Amino acid sequence: MVRIDKKATRLYVLDTNVLLHDPASLYQFDEHEVVIPMTVLEELDKHKNGVREIARTARQVSRTLSDLTANVGLEQIRDGIPIPRLAGREGRLRLLCYTDLTPLEPLEENPDNRILAETCRLRQERPDASVILITKDINLRVKAAALGVPVEDYLNDRAFDDSDAMLEGVSVYPDAGSELWNGLALDVSVEREAQRVIYHLAGKIPAAWHPGMLVADADEEARFEAVVREVDGQRARLELLANYRHGASVWGVHAHDCRQNFTLNLLMDDDIDLVTIAGSAGTGKTFMTLAAAFQQTLDTKRFERIVFTRAPISMSEDIGFLPGTEEEKMSPWMGAFHDNMDNLLRNEDGESSWNSGATRQLLGARVQIRAPGFMRGRTLNDTFLIIDEAQNFTPKQLKSLVTRAGRNTKIVCLGNVGQIDTPYLTANTCGMAALVQRFRDWPHAGHVTLKSVERSRLALAGEELL
């Protein structure tokens, strides 16, 4: 028998099809409680084998449940497993198991009717709470309505995004600057170091601050933008950012908002060795990174070469064997690289020199496309390493790539947890999320989550509506 806190007002019983429809549905019920009957776990187990999408989704749900139950004891499982959710809310996960469940007469014994029986039993035990069955199955909803069981369709199809799985790397205060310091009761001193403006703060520093994060007064037209260099409980050191919006640019690329300006600052900063950039499709992750790589490799000569790699994992069915050399085999996976190269090499008349033989030969001497499977054992010196689609790497795989860094090497990881294509990873367990979390307090790392979609109005609408 499951034990449920008397303070709970809503208990949502999830059907198997809800979890298969949206693996992140566990996180979509605000501060309320989610109940998963044992019948649902058995159904997930039946679906997990194979290469079809339903099998991949079932394995993803199983891994999410495994992560939630990994570090809790039996007593806490009985009392409810905490589920962290948005806006600081916390719900609970209940696993429902009845060893003496009585079938509903005259319904036959099958998984749907057993879930109905488990829901009815829970309602009898909890007359003080609102028990609601959530299912995508129309027939099950009709049967539940006939039995007087509250039932609803699952309508929250919001994709699990980067802000849910990891830090944003940004703190926006509408009154950043002198008003912010007064509001936080901080003592401030300002000094110049060479061409840099440094703020020294003393007092009660916000707990959310960490090295390599942005403090700004707005997401769009910010007047104050600074990166946190050092921070502890009582002191912090901030440095004002360079402005890449109007005058200065990176390989001709300008920032359109606060987060893009922060991204360009991280990419151009000699003190930052590891940059992680998250964001939905079309936010300019690859475009800005390539611009910074060319600026520092071809213009300022800080690096000798650019190495571009990504996980060769397809979005749907694999097309099979690819002939050719390592670079030729990787070419089909490098569409984002070639598209951004074409845009970066356009002149004022809109003509691109990317198809020019001379341009390709020049860049070919400095740009290398490598498969991640052949990177083990290498030491990359004087290299700007770009790891694209980092959300498709496991933490162990990303560790093997990050530890390739040698003398004077910068690593940039790009990703979006909403576009995980491998069936063995979730938004919380992918390498991208692990990397951001583990390097949170390292002073030579920086992270930012981009918000503004620059690709097109259609891409923006697709990101918001789908």
C-alpha positions as CSV (number, residue, x, y, z in Angstrom):
1,M,0.0,0.0,0.0
2,V,1.3,3.4,-1.0
3,R,1.6,6.1,1.7
4,I,0.8,9.7,0.5
5,D,1.3,12.9,2.4
6,K,-2.0,14.2,3.7
7,K,-1.2,17.8,2.5
8,A,-1.4,16.7,-1.2
9,T,-4.4,17.9,-3.0
10,R,-3.9,16.5,-6.5
11,L,-2.6,13.1,-7.4
12,Y,-2.0,12.5,-11.1
13,V,-2.0,8.8,-12.2
14,L,-0.1,8.5,-15.5
15,D,-0.9,6.0,-18.1
16,T,1.9,4.3,-20.1
17,N,1.0,6.1,-23.3
18,V,1.5,9.5,-21.5
19,L,5.1,8.6,-20.7
20,L,5.7,7.2,-24.2
21,H,4.2,10.4,-25.7
22,D,6.3,12.8,-23.6
23,P,9.2,11.3,-21.6
24,A,9.5,14.6,-19.7
25,S,5.8,14.4,-18.5
26,L,7.0,13.7,-15.0
27,Y,8.2,17.2,-14.8
28,Q,5.1,18.9,-16.1
29,F,2.7,18.9,-13.1
30,D,4.1,21.8,-11.1
31,E,4.1,21.1,-7.3
32,H,1.5,18.3,-7.5
33,E,2.2,14.6,-7.2
34,V,2.7,12.0,-9.9
35,V,1.7,8.4,-9.4
36,I,2.9,5.6,-11.6
37,P,1.2,2.2,-11.1
38,M,3.2,-1.0,-11.2
39,T,1.2,-2.0,-14.3
40,V,2.7,1.0,-16.2
41,L,6.3,-0.1,-15.2
42,E,5.5,-3.6,-16.6
43,E,4.2,-2.1,-19.8
44,L,7.4,0.0,-20.2
45,D,9.4,-3.1,-19.7
46,K,7.6,-4.8,-22.6
47,H,8.2,-1.9,-24.9
48,K,11.9,-1.3,-24.2
49,N,13.4,-3.8,-26.7
50,G,14.0,-3.0,-30.3
51,V,15.2,-0.1,-32.5
52,R,11.8,1.5,-33.1
53,E,11.1,5.0,-31.7
54,I,8.7,3.6,-29.1
55,A,11.4,1.3,-27.7
56,R,13.9,4.2,-27.6
57,T,11.3,6.3,-25.7
58,A,10.6,3.5,-23.3
59,R,14.3,3.2,-22.5
60,Q,14.5,6.9,-22.0
61,V,11.6,6.9,-19.5
62,S,13.2,3.9,-17.7
63,R,16.5,5.8,-17.3
64,T,14.7,8.9,-16.0
65,L,13.0,6.8,-13.4
66,S,16.3,5.1,-12.6
67,D,18.0,8.5,-12.0
68,L,15.2,9.6,-9.7
69,T,15.3,6.4,-7.6
70,A,19.1,5.9,-7.6
71,N,20.1,7.9,-4.5
72,V,17.0,7.4,-2.3
73,G,16.2,4.8,0.3
74,L,13.3,2.4,0.6
75,E,11.6,4.6,3.1
76,Q,11.8,7.7,0.9
77,I,10.5,5.7,-2.1
78,R,7.5,4.8,0.0
79,D,7.0,8.4,1.2
80,G,7.5,9.9,-2.3
81,I,10.5,10.7,-4.4
82,P,11.2,14.5,-4.8
83,I,11.0,15.7,-8.4
84,P,12.6,19.1,-9.0
85,R,10.6,21.3,-11.3
86,L,10.5,24.8,-12.7
87,A,10.3,28.0,-10.7
88,G,11.7,26.3,-7.6
89,R,8.7,24.0,-7.2
90,E,9.1,20.4,-6.1
91,G,6.6,17.6,-6.6
92,R,6.8,14.0,-5.7
93,L,6.8,10.7,-7.5
94,R,4.8,7.8,-6.1
95,L,5.2,4.2,-7.2
96,L,1.8,2.4,-6.7
97,C,1.9,-1.3,-6.0
98,Y,-1.1,-3.4,-4.8
99,T,-0.5,-7.1,-4.1
100,D,-4.2,-7.7,-3.4
101,L,-5.8,-5.7,-6.1
102,T,-9.4,-6.7,-6.9
103,P,-10.3,-6.6,-10.7
104,L,-13.2,-4.4,-11.7
105,E,-16.3,-6.4,-12.6
106,P,-17.4,-7.1,-15.3
107,L,-14.3,-5.9,-17.1
108,E,-11.8,-8.4,-18.3
109,E,-8.2,-8.6,-17.1
110,N,-5.9,-6.4,-19.2
111,P,-3.4,-3.6,-18.5
112,D,-5.9,-0.7,-19.1
113,N,-8.5,-2.2,-16.8
114,R,-5.8,-2.9,-14.2
115,I,-4.7,0.7,-14.3
116,L,-8.4,1.7,-13.8
117,A,-8.6,-0.7,-10.8
118,E,-5.5,0.8,-9.3
119,T,-6.8,4.3,-9.7
120,C,-10.2,3.4,-8.1
121,R,-8.4,1.8,-5.2
122,L,-6.2,4.9,-4.7
123,R,-9.4,7.0,-4.7
124,Q,-10.9,4.9,-2.0
125,E,-7.8,5.2,0.2
126,R,-7.5,9.0,-0.4
127,P,-11.0,10.5,-0.2
128,D,-9.3,13.8,1.0
129,A,-7.4,14.2,-2.3
130,S,-8.3,14.7,-5.9
131,V,-7.1,11.6,-7.8
132,I,-7.0,12.2,-11.6
133,L,-6.1,9.6,-14.3
134,I,-4.1,11.1,-17.2
135,T,-4.2,9.1,-20.4
136,K,-4.0,9.6,-24.2
137,D,-6.2,6.5,-24.7
138,I,-9.7,7.6,-25.8
139,N,-11.4,4.3,-24.9
140,L,-9.8,4.3,-21.4
141,R,-11.1,7.9,-20.9
142,V,-14.6,6.7,-21.8
143,K,-14.4,3.8,-19.4
144,A,-13.1,6.0,-16.6
145,A,-15.9,8.5,-17.2
146,A,-18.4,5.6,-17.0
147,L,-17.0,4.5,-13.7
148,G,-17.0,8.0,-12.3
149,V,-13.2,8.3,-12.2
150,P,-11.9,11.8,-12.9
151,V,-9.9,11.6,-16.1
152,E,-8.0,14.0,-18.4
153,D,-6.1,14.0,-21.6
154,Y,-2.4,14.9,-21.5
155,L,-2.1,18.3,-23.3
156,N,1.2,19.6,-22.1
157,D,3.5,18.8,-24.9
158,R,6.2,21.4,-24.1
159,A,9.6,20.1,-25.1
160,F,12.2,19.7,-22.4
161,D,14.6,22.6,-23.0
162,D,18.1,23.6,-21.9
163,S,16.9,25.8,-19.0
164,D,15.2,22.8,-17.4
165,A,18.3,20.6,-17.5
166,M,21.2,22.9,-16.7
167,L,22.2,26.4,-15.6
168,E,21.5,29.4,-17.9
169,G,24.8,31.1,-17.0
170,V,22.9,34.4,-16.8
171,S,21.5,36.5,-14.0
172,V,19.4,39.4,-15.2
173,Y,18.6,42.3,-12.8
174,P,16.4,45.2,-14.1
175,D,18.4,47.5,-11.9
176,A,21.9,46.2,-12.4
177,G,24.6,48.8,-11.7
178,S,24.6,51.2,-8.7
179,E,20.9,50.4,-7.8
180,L,21.7,46.7,-7.7
181,W,24.7,47.1,-5.4
182,N,22.6,49.3,-3.1
183,G,19.7,46.9,-3.1
184,L,22.0,44.0,-2.2
185,A,23.8,46.1,0.4
186,L,27.1,45.6,-1.3
187,D,30.2,47.8,-1.0
188,V,31.7,48.5,-4.4
189,S,35.0,49.7,-5.7
190,V,36.0,50.1,-9.3
191,E,39.4,50.0,-10.9
192,R,41.1,49.7,-14.3
193,E,43.5,46.9,-15.1
194,A,45.1,47.7,-18.5
195,Q,42.0,48.1,-20.7
196,R,39.6,46.2,-18.4
197,V,37.1,47.7,-15.9
198,I,36.9,45.6,-12.7
199,Y,34.2,45.8,-10.0
200,H,35.2,44.5,-6.5
201,L,32.1,43.7,-4.5
202,A,31.9,43.0,-0.7
203,G,28.9,41.9,1.2
204,K,26.2,39.2,0.9
205,I,26.8,37.9,-2.7
206,P,23.8,36.2,-4.3
207,A,24.0,32.4,-3.9
208,A,23.3,31.8,-7.6
209,W,26.5,33.6,-8.8
210,H,29.4,31.5,-10.0
211,P,32.5,32.2,-12.0
212,G,32.0,32.6,-15.7
213,M,28.4,33.8,-15.5
214,L,26.8,37.0,-16.9
215,V,25.3,39.7,-14.7
216,A,23.2,42.2,-16.7
217,D,20.3,44.6,-16.4
218,A,18.3,43.3,-19.4
219,D,18.2,40.5,-22.0
220,E,17.9,42.8,-25.0
221,E,19.4,46.3,-24.8
222,A,21.5,46.0,-21.7
223,R,23.4,49.0,-20.3
224,F,25.4,46.9,-17.8
225,E,27.0,43.6,-18.7
226,A,29.7,42.0,-16.6
227,V,31.2,38.5,-16.2
228,V,31.8,37.1,-12.8
229,R,35.5,36.3,-12.4
230,E,35.7,35.3,-8.8
231,V,33.1,34.8,-6.1
232,D,32.7,33.4,-2.6
233,G,30.1,34.0,0.1
234,Q,31.3,37.6,0.9
235,R,33.3,38.8,-2.1
236,A,33.0,38.9,-5.8
237,R,35.1,40.3,-8.7
238,L,33.2,41.3,-11.9
239,E,34.7,42.5,-15.2
240,L,32.8,44.6,-17.7
241,L,32.3,43.0,-21.1
242,A,33.4,44.3,-24.5
243,N,30.6,45.5,-26.7
244,Y,30.3,43.6,-29.9
245,R,26.9,45.1,-30.9
246,H,27.9,48.0,-33.0
247,G,31.5,49.1,-33.3
248,A,33.7,46.0,-32.7
249,S,32.8,42.7,-34.3
250,V,34.2,39.1,-34.5
251,W,35.0,38.2,-38.1
252,G,32.2,40.7,-39.1
253,V,29.7,39.2,-36.8
254,H,27.8,41.5,-34.4
255,A,25.7,40.6,-31.3
256,H,22.0,41.3,-31.3
257,D,21.2,40.9,-27.6
258,C,22.9,40.6,-24.2
259,R,23.4,36.8,-24.4
260,Q,25.0,36.9,-27.8
261,N,27.3,39.6,-26.7
262,F,28.3,37.5,-23.7
263,T,28.8,34.5,-25.9
264,L,31.3,36.4,-28.2
265,N,33.1,37.7,-25.1
266,L,33.5,34.1,-23.8
267,L,34.7,32.9,-27.2
268,M,37.3,35.7,-27.5
269,D,38.4,35.6,-23.8
270,D,42.0,34.2,-23.3
271,D,41.2,33.4,-19.7
272,I,38.4,31.0,-20.6
273,D,39.5,27.6,-21.7
274,L,36.1,25.8,-21.8
275,V,32.9,27.4,-23.3
276,T,29.6,25.6,-23.3
277,I,26.8,27.2,-25.4
278,A,23.2,25.8,-25.2
279,G,20.2,27.0,-27.1
280,S,17.4,26.0,-29.4
281,A,17.9,25.6,-33.2
282,G,18.7,28.8,-35.0
283,T,20.1,30.8,-32.0
284,G,23.5,31.2,-33.7
285,K,25.7,28.8,-31.6
286,T,27.7,27.4,-34.5
287,F,27.8,30.7,-36.5
288,M,29.3,32.7,-33.6
289,T,31.7,30.0,-32.7
290,L,33.1,29.6,-36.2
291,A,33.4,33.4,-36.5
292,A,35.5,33.5,-33.2
293,A,37.5,30.5,-34.4
294,F,38.5,32.2,-37.7
295,Q,39.2,35.5,-36.0
296,Q,41.7,33.9,-33.6
297,T,43.2,31.4,-36.1
298,L,43.5,33.4,-39.3
299,D,43.7,37.0,-38.0
300,T,45.3,37.1,-34.5
301,K,47.1,33.8,-35.0
302,R,46.4,32.7,-31.4
303,F,45.6,29.2,-32.6
304,E,47.2,27.2,-35.3
305,R,44.2,25.1,-36.3
306,I,40.5,24.6,-35.9
307,V,39.2,21.0,-35.2
308,F,35.5,20.4,-35.7
309,T,33.8,17.2,-34.5
310,R,30.4,15.9,-33.7
311,A,28.6,12.7,-32.8
312,P,27.7,10.9,-36.0
313,I,24.2,10.0,-34.8
314,S,21.3,10.2,-37.2
315,M,18.0,11.8,-36.5
316,S,16.1,8.8,-37.8
317,E,17.0,5.6,-39.6
318,D,20.7,5.1,-40.6
319,I,21.4,5.2,-44.3
320,G,24.2,2.7,-44.0
321,F,27.9,2.5,-44.9
322,L,29.6,5.7,-46.1
323,P,32.6,5.4,-48.4
324,G,35.8,7.5,-48.5
325,T,38.3,8.9,-46.1
326,E,37.6,10.0,-42.5
327,E,36.7,13.5,-43.6
328,E,34.6,12.2,-46.5
329,K,32.7,9.9,-44.1
330,M,32.1,12.8,-41.8
331,S,31.0,15.2,-44.6
332,P,27.3,14.2,-44.4
333,W,27.3,15.1,-40.7
334,M,28.9,18.5,-41.3
335,G,25.9,20.3,-42.9
336,A,25.8,22.9,-40.1
337,F,29.5,23.6,-40.6
338,H,29.2,24.0,-44.4
339,D,26.1,26.2,-44.1
340,N,27.7,28.5,-41.6
341,M,30.9,28.7,-43.6
342,D,28.9,29.8,-46.6
343,N,27.2,32.6,-44.6
344,L,30.5,33.7,-42.9
345,L,32.3,34.0,-46.2
346,R,29.7,36.2,-48.0
347,N,30.8,39.7,-49.1
348,E,28.7,42.9,-49.0
349,D,27.0,42.0,-52.3
350,G,25.8,38.7,-50.8
351,E,28.2,36.5,-52.8
352,S,30.0,33.7,-51.0
353,S,33.6,32.7,-51.7
354,W,33.1,29.3,-49.9
355,N,32.9,27.5,-53.3
356,S,36.2,29.1,-54.5
357,G,39.0,26.6,-54.8
358,A,41.5,29.0,-53.3
359,T,39.3,29.7,-50.3
360,R,38.8,26.0,-49.6
361,Q,42.5,25.3,-49.9
362,L,43.3,28.1,-47.5
363,L,40.8,27.0,-44.9
364,G,41.6,23.3,-45.5
365,A,45.1,23.9,-44.2
366,R,43.7,25.3,-40.9
367,V,40.4,23.5,-40.5
368,Q,40.2,19.8,-39.7
369,I,37.0,17.7,-39.5
370,R,37.5,14.7,-37.2
371,A,35.4,11.8,-36.1
372,P,35.2,11.6,-32.2
373,G,35.9,7.9,-32.2
374,F,39.4,8.5,-33.4
375,M,40.3,11.2,-30.9
376,R,41.4,9.0,-28.1
377,G,45.1,9.2,-27.3
378,R,45.6,12.5,-29.1
379,T,47.0,15.7,-27.6
380,L,45.7,18.9,-29.2
381,N,48.1,21.9,-28.9
382,D,47.3,25.4,-30.2
383,T,43.9,24.2,-31.2
384,F,40.4,25.7,-31.2
385,L,38.3,22.5,-30.7
386,I,34.6,22.7,-31.5
387,I,32.3,19.9,-30.3
388,D,29.0,20.2,-32.0
389,E,25.7,18.5,-30.9
390,A,27.3,17.8,-27.5
391,Q,24.0,16.6,-26.1
392,N,24.4,13.4,-28.0
393,F,27.6,12.5,-26.1
394,T,27.7,10.6,-22.8
395,P,29.6,12.2,-19.9
396,K,32.3,9.6,-20.4
397,Q,32.7,10.4,-24.2
398,L,32.8,14.2,-23.5
399,K,35.5,13.5,-20.8
400,S,37.6,11.7,-23.4
401,L,37.3,14.8,-25.7
402,V,37.9,17.5,-23.1
403,T,41.0,15.7,-21.8
404,R,42.5,15.9,-25.3
405,A,43.3,19.6,-24.6
406,G,47.0,20.4,-24.6
407,R,49.0,23.6,-24.5
408,N,47.0,26.7,-25.6
409,T,43.8,24.9,-26.5
410,K,40.3,26.2,-26.2
411,I,37.3,23.8,-26.3
412,V,33.7,25.0,-27.2
413,C,30.8,22.6,-26.7
414,L,27.5,23.4,-28.5
415,G,24.2,21.6,-27.9
416,N,20.5,21.6,-27.2
417,V,19.0,19.0,-24.9
418,G,15.7,19.3,-26.8
419,Q,17.4,17.6,-29.8
420,I,18.8,14.4,-28.3
421,D,18.9,11.7,-31.0
422,T,20.5,8.9,-29.1
423,P,18.0,6.6,-27.3
424,Y,20.4,6.0,-24.3
425,L,20.4,9.6,-23.0
426,T,18.0,12.0,-21.4
427,A,18.2,15.7,-20.8
428,N,19.5,15.2,-17.3
429,T,22.0,12.4,-18.1
430,C,23.6,13.7,-21.4
431,G,27.2,14.8,-21.4
432,M,26.3,18.4,-22.1
433,A,24.3,18.7,-18.9
434,A,27.1,17.0,-16.9
435,L,29.8,19.2,-18.3
436,V,27.9,22.4,-17.4
437,Q,27.3,21.2,-13.9
438,R,30.7,19.9,-13.1
439,F,32.6,23.0,-14.4
440,R,30.1,25.4,-12.8
441,D,32.7,26.8,-10.3
442,W,35.9,26.5,-12.3
443,P,37.1,30.0,-13.0
444,H,38.3,29.2,-16.6
445,A,35.0,27.9,-17.8
446,G,31.9,29.8,-19.0
447,H,28.3,28.8,-20.0
448,V,25.4,30.6,-21.6
449,T,22.0,29.6,-22.8
450,L,20.9,31.5,-25.9
451,K,17.3,32.5,-26.3
452,S,16.8,34.6,-29.4
453,V,16.2,32.5,-32.6
454,E,17.9,34.3,-35.5
455,R,17.4,31.8,-38.3
456,S,14.0,32.9,-39.5
457,R,10.5,33.8,-38.3
458,L,9.4,30.3,-39.3
459,A,12.1,28.7,-37.2
460,L,11.1,31.0,-34.3
461,A,7.5,30.0,-34.7
462,G,8.4,26.3,-34.9
463,E,10.4,26.6,-31.7
464,E,7.6,28.3,-29.8
465,L,4.6,26.3,-31.2
466,L,5.9,22.7,-31.7
